[in-house]
Amino acid sequence: MKKVVKLVLLTALFATFFAMTAFAAKGDAQAAFNKVNEIRVANGLNPLTWNYQVENAAKVRANEIVSSFSHTRPDGRPWYTADDKVLYGENLAQYYDSSEEVVQAWMNSPSHRANILKPDFKSGAIFTVEVDGEVYWAEEFGI
């Protein structure tokens, strides 16, 4: 009986651990931001600082691309009008669950790569939204 209880407890612990790990890994904006900074440093650039005003705009953009995946906002205005005082570059993505996948996809795209490696960018933020199991990513850059 003790072995059965021990086995049930261990199974529950493992299931909980793996469920938490999978949840934390999907759409991990901070991990993606850290990866972007690793790439910047490896390319001789300063890391970006996290900017909370940029984060607020990234949150707006991530929510907008759920219904209209475009660098044009749903109301027809340009992307940077989410906060034109702080936004100077934007990378968007969908269909990627992990930070490694999305950053690799951005690095494989010349225009997204250029944003990540632009020396003028000094700050930024990434925000994700998950809808029906799909993760939408908005990476915004500031100076």
WOTABEL-V701308 format. One record per helix or strand of 2 or more residues. SS is the DSSP state (hx for helix, st for strand). FROM is the first residue (numbers start at 1). LEN is the number of residues. If there is no record, write none. Layout:
# WOTABEL-V701308
<<SS FROM LEN> <SS FROM LEN>>
This chain:
# WOTABEL-V701308
<<hx 2 24> <hx 29 14> <st 49 2> <hx 52 16> <hx 79 4> <st 89 6> <hx 99 10> <hx 110 7> <st 123 9> <st 134 9>>
